[in-house]
Amino acid sequence: MRILLLGKSGQVGWELQRSLAVLGDVTALSRASTEYCGDLSNLSGLVATVRALRPDLIVNAAAYTAVDKAESDVQQAQLINADAPGVLAEEAARLGAPLVHYSTDYVFNGSGATPWRETDETGPLSVYGRTKLEGEQRIQQAGGRHLIFRTSWVYAARGGNFAKTMLRLARERERLTVIDDQFGAPTGADLLADVTAQAISQALKRAEINGVFHLAASGETNWHAYAKYVIDYAKSARNALDFAVKEVAAIPSSAFPLPAPRPFNSRLDTTKLRTTFGLNLPQWQQGVARMLDEILGEPS
């Protein structure tokens, strides 16, 4: 099977290069790729790439993810998050190739405390959320087979992430302030990639598998409790003398205004995914602990 992977340099794309390799021959592209176009802002280049490679499966792990910048960079966010997925979906449908795409809990309005189901009414609060929702809609309108995985709070040991920021600040400051009124489940890029490969292998055998699925680690937390978990875990794994921090204080979102509003409720109901594919999604602490073991093993 010929697989085209877009966004190979991102957190999820990096892990997908590993997980998809067991399914077929992967051509992995990034925005900087030269032989073929992997730049989602170049729609004609994407079309030419798909038509040249004629993949049996397209996996799009690329996106415009600068949530605050998107508020003033609407055209680029629209191009990458909505127009490009639509073009990929149209080309995939012409080939009869399934398209795998990643979306976000930001398509919802973040109200309440109940985990969001795939059938719940959407209502994005930001340009990022609106463009990601339009990307989903464009894929669905193209009429081809597709798997859209909505996820939240993605992290990886590779590159920057919230946990690394907290560890750095814990060494530099005696007091940290972290938001405590936004809830979700930290979800590892490696988990996303592994579940994706499992889902693809089943979807290729079962034509009825199609549509939107929520994919996130089990359990829930808030950013303050997440920060506390990270710092406490690191202190237990390393000499506490490495850390200057004495207090991790909880603050409301209103104390830290940003250009793009964040959803208070990023919980995702994963029942549909777990029952469709017969998969177990581990508690969020399991993946975060594994990530911390990896980054704490690096020289500080």
C-alpha positions in Angstrom: 0.0 0.0 0.0 1.3 3.5 -0.9 0.8 6.0 1.9 1.2 9.8 1.6 1.8 11.4 5.0 1.7 15.2 5.3 3.1 17.1 8.2 6.0 14.7 9.0 7.9 17.2 11.1 5.1 17.9 13.6 4.6 16.0 16.8 2.0 13.6 15.5 3.5 13.4 12.0 6.9 12.4 13.5 5.2 9.5 15.4 3.1 8.5 12.4 6.2 7.9 10.3 6.9 5.0 12.7 3.4 3.7 13.2 2.4 3.8 9.5 5.5 2.0 8.3 4.1 -1.4 9.2 1.1 -0.7 6.9 2.9 0.1 3.7 5.4 2.3 1.8 5.2 5.8 3.4 6.1 8.9 1.5 6.4 11.5 4.3 6.4 15.2 3.4 6.9 18.4 5.3 6.4 22.0 4.3 10.2 22.1 3.5 10.1 19.0 1.2 11.4 19.7 -2.3 10.8 16.7 -4.6 7.1 16.8 -3.9 5.0 19.5 -2.3 4.1 19.1 1.3 3.1 22.7 1.9 -0.6 23.0 2.7 -0.6 26.6 1.7 0.2 25.6 -1.9 -3.0 24.0 -3.1 -1.9 23.5 -6.7 1.3 21.9 -5.4 -0.7 19.5 -3.2 -2.9 18.5 -6.2 0.2 17.8 -8.3 1.8 15.7 -5.5 -1.3 13.5 -5.0 -1.7 13.0 -8.8 2.0 12.1 -9.2 2.1 9.7 -6.2 -1.4 8.2 -6.6 -1.4 7.0 -3.0 -3.7 4.3 -1.7 -4.1 6.3 1.6 -3.5 9.9 2.5 -2.8 10.9 6.1 -2.8 14.7 6.9 -1.1 15.5 10.1 -0.3 19.1 9.1 -2.2 22.1 10.4 -2.1 25.8 11.3 -1.9 25.4 15.1 -0.8 28.9 16.3 -4.2 29.6 18.0 -3.6 33.2 19.0 -1.8 34.2 15.8 -4.7 32.8 13.8 -6.9 35.6 15.1 -5.0 38.1 13.0 -3.7 35.7 10.3 -7.2 34.5 9.2 -6.4 34.0 5.5 -3.4 31.6 6.2 -5.3 29.7 8.9 -8.2 29.3 6.5 -6.0 28.1 3.7 -4.1 25.5 5.7 -6.9 24.3 8.0 -9.9 24.4 5.7 -9.0 24.8 2.0 -6.1 22.3 1.9 -8.0 19.5 3.6 -10.9 20.1 1.2 -8.5 19.8 -1.8 -6.9 16.7 -0.4 -10.3 15.1 0.2 -11.4 15.8 -3.4 -8.2 14.3 -4.8 -8.5 11.3 -2.4 -12.1 10.7 -3.5 -11.1 10.7 -7.1 -8.5 8.1 -6.4 -10.8 6.1 -4.1 -8.2 6.5 -1.4 -9.3 7.0 2.2 -8.2 10.3 3.9 -7.2 10.4 7.6 -7.3 13.9 9.2 -6.9 15.4 12.6 -9.2 17.9 14.2 -9.7 19.4 17.7 -12.0 20.0 20.6 -11.9 23.7 19.6 -14.8 23.0 17.2 -17.0 23.1 20.3 -17.9 26.1 22.5 -16.2 24.6 25.6 -19.3 25.0 27.8 -20.5 22.6 30.6 -18.6 19.7 32.1 -19.9 16.7 30.0 -17.4 15.1 27.6 -18.3 16.1 24.0 -19.7 13.4 21.7 -19.2 13.4 18.0 -22.9 14.2 17.5 -23.0 17.3 19.7 -23.6 20.7 18.2 -20.4 22.5 17.3 -19.7 26.2 18.1 -16.1 27.2 17.8 -15.0 30.3 19.7 -11.9 31.2 17.7 -10.5 31.5 14.2 -8.5 28.3 14.8 -11.6 26.4 15.8 -13.7 27.8 13.0 -11.2 26.9 10.3 -10.7 23.4 11.8 -14.4 22.8 11.7 -14.6 24.0 8.1 -11.8 21.6 7.3 -13.9 18.7 8.7 -16.9 19.9 6.7 -15.0 20.2 3.4 -13.7 16.6 3.9 -17.2 15.3 4.5 -18.6 17.2 1.5 -16.0 15.6 -0.8 -17.8 12.3 -0.4 -14.9 10.0 -0.1 -14.0 7.6 2.7 -12.4 9.4 5.7 -11.4 9.1 9.3 -11.4 12.4 11.2 -9.8 12.2 14.7 -10.7 15.1 17.1 -8.2 15.3 19.9 -7.0 17.7 22.5 -4.0 18.8 24.6 -1.5 17.0 22.4 2.1 16.6 23.6 5.3 14.8 22.7 8.7 14.3 24.2 10.2 15.7 21.0 9.9 19.5 20.7 8.4 22.0 23.1 5.4 21.2 25.3 3.6 22.3 28.5 5.5 19.8 30.7 8.9 21.0 29.6 7.9 24.6 30.1 6.7 23.8 33.7 9.9 22.0 34.5 12.0 24.9 33.2 10.0 27.4 35.2 10.1 25.2 38.3 13.9 25.5 38.2 13.9 29.3 37.7 11.1 30.5 39.9 9.8 30.0 43.5 6.2 30.7 42.5 4.3 29.6 39.5 0.7 30.5 38.5 -1.3 28.1 36.3 -4.9 28.2 35.1 -7.3 25.8 36.9 -10.6 26.2 35.1 -9.9 24.6 31.8 -10.3 20.8 31.7 -9.2 18.1 29.3 -6.9 15.1 28.9 -3.2 15.4 27.9 -2.8 13.1 24.9 0.5 11.8 23.6 1.4 12.1 19.9 2.6 8.5 20.2 -0.8 7.3 21.4 -2.5 9.2 18.5 -0.2 7.6 16.0 -0.6 4.1 17.3 -4.4 4.3 17.5 -4.4 5.8 14.0 -2.5 2.8 12.6 -4.8 0.4 14.3 -7.9 2.2 13.1 -6.6 2.3 9.5 -5.9 -1.4 9.4 -9.5 -2.1 10.6 -11.1 0.5 8.4 -9.4 -1.0 5.3 -11.2 -4.3 6.0 -14.6 -2.8 7.1 -16.1 -0.4 4.6 -18.7 0.8 7.1 -16.1 2.5 9.2 -16.1 6.2 8.2 -16.5 9.6 9.8 -15.6 11.5 12.9 -14.1 9.9 16.0 -13.0 11.5 19.3 -9.5 10.3 20.4 -7.9 11.3 23.6 -6.3 9.7 26.6 -8.6 8.6 29.4 -9.4 10.6 32.5 -9.3 14.4 32.9 -7.4 17.1 34.6 -6.9 20.9 34.5 -3.7 22.8 33.6 -2.9 23.5 37.3 -3.3 19.9 38.3 -1.3 18.8 35.2 1.5 21.2 36.2 1.5 19.8 39.8 1.6 16.3 38.5 4.6 17.1 36.2 6.6 18.9 38.9 5.8 16.3 41.7 6.8 13.4 39.3 10.0 15.2 38.4 10.9 15.8 42.0 10.4 12.2 42.9 12.5 11.1 39.9 15.3 13.7 40.6 16.8 15.4 43.5 14.4 18.1 44.7 17.3 20.5 45.1 17.2 20.9 41.3 14.0 22.9 41.7 13.5 26.5 43.0 9.7 26.3 43.0 7.9 26.4 46.4 4.3 27.1 45.2 2.2 26.3 42.2 -0.8 28.7 42.5 -4.1 28.2 40.8 -5.6 31.1 38.8 -8.7 31.6 36.6 -8.4 32.0 32.8 -9.6 35.6 33.3 -6.3 36.4 35.0 -4.4 35.4 31.8 -6.2 36.9 28.8 -5.2 35.8 25.3 -6.2 36.9 21.8 -8.1 33.6 21.2 -10.5 32.4 23.8 -9.8 28.8 25.1 -12.6 26.3 25.8 -13.2 25.6 29.5 -14.4 22.1 28.6 -12.1 20.1 26.3 -13.3 16.7 27.6 -13.9 14.3 24.7 -16.2 11.2 24.9 -14.2 8.4 23.2 -16.9 5.7 23.5 -17.5 5.6 19.7 -13.8 5.1 18.9 -13.3 2.5 21.7 -16.3 0.4 20.7 -15.8 0.7 16.9 -12.2 -0.4 17.0 -12.1 -2.4 20.3 -9.3 -0.3 21.7 -8.3 0.6 25.2 -7.2 4.2 25.8 -4.8 4.5 28.8 -5.2 7.1 31.6 -3.5 10.4 30.7 -1.0 10.0 33.6 0.5 6.9 32.0 1.5 8.6 28.8 2.7 11.8 30.7 4.9 9.7 33.0 6.5 7.9 30.1 7.2 11.2 28.4 8.7 12.6 31.6 10.9 9.6 32.0 12.2 10.3 28.5 12.8 14.0 28.9 14.2 13.7 32.4 16.8 11.3 31.0 18.1 14.1 28.8 20.9 16.4 30.2 19.3 19.4 31.9 
